[in-house]
Amino acid sequence: MKNLDTIVNVVGIIYGLTLILATFVRNKVTESLRIDALFIPQATDDTRPLNLVVGLLVAGYGIYSLLTG
């Protein structure tokens, strides 16, 4: 089961890094994975920094889980 935990944490870190990238870069991949576009009906450039905050939280938790697990 530890192997599955590692895989989930690595995927979480990759998604967190993608969200951080979505704050600064605009392309098909980052636009489709943006948190603000998924949850806020009228997502604009003003809501884009939300991806940075959520990305840091997701990637940080994944890194923390890998280091302590």
C-alpha positions as CSV (number, residue, x, y, z in Angstrom):
1,M,0.0,0.0,0.0
2,K,2.9,2.3,0.5
3,N,3.7,2.2,-3.2
4,L,0.2,3.5,-4.0
5,D,0.6,6.3,-1.5
6,T,3.8,7.4,-3.2
7,I,2.2,7.4,-6.6
8,V,-0.7,9.5,-5.3
9,N,1.7,12.0,-3.7
10,V,3.8,12.3,-6.8
11,V,0.7,12.9,-8.9
12,G,-0.4,15.5,-6.4
13,I,3.0,17.2,-6.6
14,I,2.8,17.3,-10.4
15,Y,-0.7,18.7,-10.3
16,G,0.4,21.3,-7.8
17,L,3.3,22.3,-10.0
18,T,0.9,22.5,-13.0
19,L,-1.4,24.8,-11.1
20,I,1.6,27.0,-10.2
21,L,2.6,27.1,-13.9
22,A,-1.0,27.9,-14.8
23,T,-0.6,31.2,-12.9
24,F,2.1,32.4,-15.3
25,V,1.7,30.4,-18.5
26,R,-1.3,30.1,-20.8
27,N,-1.6,27.0,-23.0
28,K,-4.1,24.2,-23.5
29,V,-2.9,22.0,-20.7
30,T,-2.7,24.7,-18.0
31,E,-6.0,26.3,-19.0
32,S,-7.9,23.0,-18.7
33,L,-6.5,22.3,-15.3
34,R,-7.0,25.7,-13.6
35,I,-8.8,25.6,-10.3
36,D,-10.4,29.0,-10.7
37,A,-11.9,28.0,-14.1
38,L,-13.3,24.8,-12.6
39,F,-15.0,26.4,-9.6
40,I,-15.7,30.0,-10.4
41,P,-18.3,30.6,-13.1
42,Q,-16.7,33.8,-14.6
43,A,-12.9,33.1,-14.2
44,T,-10.8,35.9,-15.4
45,D,-7.1,37.0,-15.1
46,D,-8.0,38.5,-11.7
47,T,-8.9,35.0,-10.4
48,R,-5.7,33.4,-11.8
49,P,-3.6,33.9,-8.6
50,L,-5.9,31.4,-6.9
51,N,-4.1,28.7,-8.8
52,L,-0.8,29.8,-7.3
53,V,-2.2,29.5,-3.7
54,V,-3.9,26.1,-4.3
55,G,-0.8,24.8,-6.3
56,L,1.5,25.7,-3.4
57,L,-0.8,24.0,-0.9
58,V,-1.2,20.8,-3.0
59,A,2.5,20.5,-4.0
60,G,3.6,21.3,-0.4
61,Y,1.3,18.7,1.1
62,G,2.5,16.1,-1.4
63,I,6.2,16.9,-0.6
64,Y,5.5,16.8,3.1
65,S,3.7,13.5,2.8
66,L,6.6,12.0,0.9
67,L,9.2,13.2,3.4
68,T,7.3,12.1,6.5
69,G,5.9,8.8,5.1
